Amino acid sequence: MSDPAFEQHRDRIINYLTECFAGDILTTEEYEKRVEQSNAARTQAELEAVIADLRSSRPRIGPANPPAPAQSRDLTAGRPTQRVMAILGEQDLSGNWMTKDSVLIQAFMGSVKCDLRGVNLFAENRIQIYAFMAEVNIKVPEGIALVSSLAPILAEIKRKDRSPESLPGAPIVEIGGLVIMGEVKISS
């Protein structure tokens, strides 16, 4: 079983690499290689080595940084999180696929389809999205309480849920994150 603090740090490193790629500090090949290295890392030192040469290009990640604006806060911080990645590829999730109440979706030039209609939802569910030149489609069941706080940059957010009113005692699904040059569709 992996250490949740280590997994959170790995996610911060990958998000940092995404920011470096978006800021033209990394090429596509460098980005892909470093994400692979981050996913293969088994120690804190191996993770830090992935970004050691980038520290002069960008501010250091971690607690020393000022907090992110409210609209792009990390919904999964401090929680056990299920990770979904699509780098130049596709993930198609349906059925009862959610194993944790927090999901981190990282998509780079890929596609992620998450169908929540067959999932046994928790009382509170959080989905954090980081998408760069990617498409994320989320299908939600009718009657849930849906909260969206996505921050688009040269991106499009489409929300087409049929029943904006939630049922009493219905599960809450909160979707947040950052979408750069991509698209997120939320529908029921």
N, C-alpha and C positions, 0 to 999 in steps of 0.2 A: 504494500500500500504506500502511496506517495505522500509526502509531507505537504499539506495545504499551503503553508507559507512559501515553500519552494516553488510550488506550481503557480502561485500568485506572482512571485518574482519572475518566473519564466514568462508569464503572460505580459508583465510590464516590459520585459526585454523585447518581446516580439512586437508589442505596440510601439515601443521606442524605435525599433527597426522600420516599422511601417511609416512613422513620422519622418525618419531619415530618408526613406525612399521617396515619400511624397515631396520632400524638400530638395530633391535632386542631389542628395549627398551620396546615395547608393544607386548603382545600376540595377537593372532587373536581375542579372545573374548574381551580383553580390547579395542582393536582398534574399533571393531564394536560398543561396548557400548558407547565409547566416541564420535564416529561419530553421533550416534543416539542422544546423549545428545547435541551435537553441533547443530544439525538440529532442536531440540526442544527448544533451548535457545531463549528467547525473550528479554534479556537484556545483556549489555556488561559484567556485573558481572557474569552472568550465563555462558557466553562464556569463560571468563577468568578462572572460576572455573574448567572447563573441563581439562585445561592443567597446573593448578597451581602446582601440584606435579611433573611435568616433567621439570620444569625450571632448576633444578640442573643437569639434565641429558643432556640437549641440550641448545644451546644458545637461548636467548629470540627472539621471532619473532617480526617483525615490522621494523620501520625505522632505528633502531639502528644496524640492520644487514647490512653487506656490500651488494651491489647490486649483483644479480645473474649474471652468465655469459651471454653474449648476446644470445647464442644459446638456453638458457632456460628461457628467459625473459617472464614475464606474459603478454600475448597479450591482456588480458581482463582488466588489471588494470585501474581503474578510469572510467570504462564504465558500463552502465547498462548491466547486463549479464544474459542470460538464463542458468540455471544449469541443467545438465543431470547426474544422478548418477546410477551406477550399482554396488551394493555390493553383491557379491555372487548371482547375478541375471543377468537379461538381459533386455536391452532397445532396441526396434526396432522402429526407427523413419522414417516415410515416409510421402509423401504428402507435404503440405505447413506447416511444423511443426515449422520453425524458427520464433520466435516473436521478436527477437532482433538481432542486427548485431554482437553481441559477445556471444559466447557459451562456457561454461566451462564444460568439460566432465571429471568426476571423476569415474574411474572404478577400483574396487578391486576384483580380482578373479571372474570377470564377463565378460559380453560381451555387447558392444554397437555397433549398426548398425545405421548409419546416412546416409540417402539417400537425397542428395541435389538436385537431378534432378527434383523434383517436387516443389522445394521451390522458391518463388519469392525472389531472392537474392537482398541484398542491394548493393550499389556501392562498399563498402568495407565490408568484412565479416571476423571475426576473430574467430578461434576455438582453444581453449587452452585445451590440454589433459594432465591429470595426470592418468597414468595407472600402476597398480602394479599387475603382474601375470594376466593380462587381455588382451582381444582382442578388438580392435576398428577397424571397417570397415567403411570407408567413400567413398560413391559414389558421384562423382562430374559430373556436366554436361560438355559436350565437349565445347571447345572454351573459357572457363573462364581463367583468369590469376591466376595460382596456385603457391603459395609460401609456402614451407615447411621448418620449422626450428625445427624439433623434435630432442631431445637428447635421444638416446637409451643407456640403461645400461643393459647388458646381454639380449638385446631385438633385435627385427627385425623390420625394417621399409621397407615396400614394396610399391613402387609407380609405378602404371601402368596406367597412363592416356594416352589415345590414341592420343590426339592431343596436343602436348606440346606447340604449338603456340596459343596464345590467339587472339581472335577477337578484332578489334578496339572498344573501349568503353565497353568491356566486364567487368562483375563484377570481383572483386579481392577476392580470398579466401586465407587467410593466416592461416596456421595450425602450431602450435608450442606446446611445452610442454616437458614432461619427461615421458619416458616409461621404466619401470623396469621389467625385466623378462617377457615381454609380446610381443605383436605384434600389429602394426598399418598397415593397408592396405588402400591405397588410389588408387582408380581406377575410370575410367569413363565408 
